[in-house]
Amino acid sequence: MSALRSLLLLLLSLCPGPGPGLGSEAKVTRSCIETRQVLGARGYSLSLLPPALISGEHLRICPQEYTCCSSEIEQRLTWDTEATFRGLVEENGSFLVHTLASRHRKFDDNPGPGGRPGLYPGPGDRKRCGQRST
């Protein structure tokens, strides 16, 4: 789960804050140095990153305001996030499948009354209401 959290934090670093408005002039002129450092350390090509904030109107996942996210980076981040998510689901799903299979085997290996597997006795082993066992 920490891998997914780190990808989300990475996406947040692409969000410089609100777009143009009162008091946001400094944010609009901010460069993408931090984002370039973070993504460069993760192995992304710096040529895919804009040197300064760009309009994100064309983006689907990254912020559609001023952002350091390009279409190419958005696509790469989407692929990486999907791969990480699938890996986590397969890892945790595998544990669940093995646990259920193990319990299923234990269930089948422990016969109930009458020598039949399972929790409930077979039809011939049921007692009528009020009948005492002998």
C-alpha positions as CSV (number, residue, x, y, z in Angstrom):
1,M,0.0,0.0,0.0
2,S,3.0,2.3,0.6
3,A,3.8,2.2,-3.2
4,L,0.3,3.5,-4.0
5,R,0.7,6.2,-1.4
6,S,4.0,7.3,-2.8
7,L,2.4,7.6,-6.3
8,L,-0.4,9.7,-4.9
9,L,2.1,11.9,-3.2
10,L,4.0,12.2,-6.5
11,L,0.8,13.3,-8.2
12,L,0.2,15.9,-5.5
13,S,3.6,17.3,-6.2
14,L,2.3,18.1,-9.7
15,C,-0.4,20.2,-8.3
16,P,1.1,23.6,-7.5
17,G,-2.2,25.0,-6.1
18,P,-5.1,27.1,-7.3
19,G,-4.9,28.8,-10.7
20,P,-4.9,32.5,-11.3
21,G,-6.7,34.6,-8.8
22,L,-6.1,37.0,-6.0
23,G,-2.7,36.4,-4.4
24,S,-1.8,33.5,-6.8
25,E,0.6,35.4,-9.1
26,A,3.7,33.9,-7.4
27,K,2.3,30.4,-7.8
28,V,1.6,30.9,-11.5
29,T,5.2,32.1,-12.2
30,R,6.7,29.2,-10.1
31,S,8.9,26.8,-12.1
32,C,8.6,23.0,-12.1
33,I,12.0,22.4,-10.4
34,E,10.7,20.3,-7.6
35,T,8.5,18.2,-9.9
36,R,11.5,17.7,-12.3
37,Q,13.7,16.6,-9.4
38,V,11.1,14.1,-8.0
39,L,10.2,12.6,-11.4
40,G,13.8,12.6,-12.5
41,A,14.7,10.6,-9.4
42,R,12.0,8.1,-10.3
43,G,13.5,7.6,-13.8
44,Y,11.3,9.8,-15.9
45,S,12.8,11.6,-18.8
46,L,13.2,15.4,-18.0
47,S,12.5,16.2,-21.6
48,L,8.9,15.1,-21.1
49,L,8.4,17.7,-18.3
50,P,7.7,21.4,-19.0
51,P,10.3,23.8,-17.4
52,A,7.5,26.0,-16.1
53,L,3.8,25.7,-15.3
54,I,1.5,25.1,-18.2
55,S,-2.3,25.1,-18.6
56,G,-3.7,21.7,-17.9
57,E,-7.0,22.2,-19.7
58,H,-6.2,19.3,-22.0
59,L,-5.4,16.8,-19.2
60,R,-7.7,14.2,-17.9
61,I,-6.2,13.2,-14.6
62,C,-3.6,15.8,-13.7
63,P,-5.0,19.2,-12.5
64,Q,-6.6,21.2,-15.3
65,E,-5.4,24.4,-13.9
66,Y,-1.7,25.5,-14.0
67,T,0.4,22.4,-13.6
68,C,3.8,20.8,-14.2
69,C,2.1,17.8,-15.8
70,S,2.3,17.2,-19.5
71,S,0.2,14.7,-21.5
72,E,3.1,12.3,-21.8
73,I,3.8,12.4,-18.1
74,E,0.1,12.0,-17.3
75,Q,0.1,8.9,-19.5
76,R,3.2,7.4,-18.0
77,L,1.9,8.1,-14.4
78,T,-1.3,6.4,-15.4
79,W,0.5,3.3,-16.6
80,D,2.8,3.2,-13.6
81,T,-0.1,3.6,-11.2
82,E,-2.1,0.9,-12.9
83,A,0.9,-1.5,-12.8
84,T,1.5,-0.7,-9.1
85,F,-2.2,-1.2,-8.3
86,R,-2.4,-4.5,-10.2
87,G,0.7,-5.7,-8.4
88,L,-0.8,-4.9,-5.0
89,V,-4.1,-6.5,-5.9
90,E,-2.5,-9.6,-7.2
91,E,-0.2,-9.8,-4.1
92,N,-3.1,-9.4,-1.7
93,G,-5.5,-11.5,-3.8
94,S,-2.9,-14.3,-3.9
95,F,-2.8,-14.4,-0.1
96,L,-6.6,-14.5,0.0
97,V,-6.8,-17.4,-2.6
98,H,-4.2,-19.4,-0.7
99,T,-5.9,-18.8,2.6
100,L,-9.3,-19.9,1.3
101,A,-7.8,-22.9,-0.5
102,S,-6.1,-24.0,2.8
103,R,-9.3,-23.6,4.8
104,H,-11.2,-25.5,2.1
105,R,-8.7,-28.4,2.3
106,K,-9.0,-28.4,6.1
107,F,-12.8,-28.4,5.8
108,D,-12.7,-31.4,3.4
109,D,-10.2,-33.3,5.5
110,N,-12.2,-33.1,8.7
111,P,-15.3,-35.3,8.3
112,G,-18.4,-34.5,10.3
113,P,-20.6,-37.0,12.1
114,G,-21.4,-40.0,9.9
115,G,-18.0,-39.8,8.1
116,R,-19.2,-37.1,5.7
117,P,-17.2,-34.0,5.2
118,G,-18.7,-30.7,6.2
119,L,-20.4,-29.0,9.0
120,Y,-23.8,-30.7,8.8
121,P,-24.5,-34.4,9.1
122,G,-26.1,-36.2,6.1
123,P,-29.9,-36.7,5.8
124,G,-29.8,-40.1,7.6
125,D,-27.9,-38.6,10.6
126,R,-30.4,-35.9,11.5
127,K,-32.3,-36.3,14.7
128,R,-36.0,-35.4,15.0
129,C,-36.9,-32.7,17.4
130,G,-37.0,-34.0,20.9
131,Q,-35.3,-37.3,20.0
132,R,-32.5,-38.4,22.4
133,S,-29.3,-39.9,21.2
134,T,-28.6,-43.4,22.3
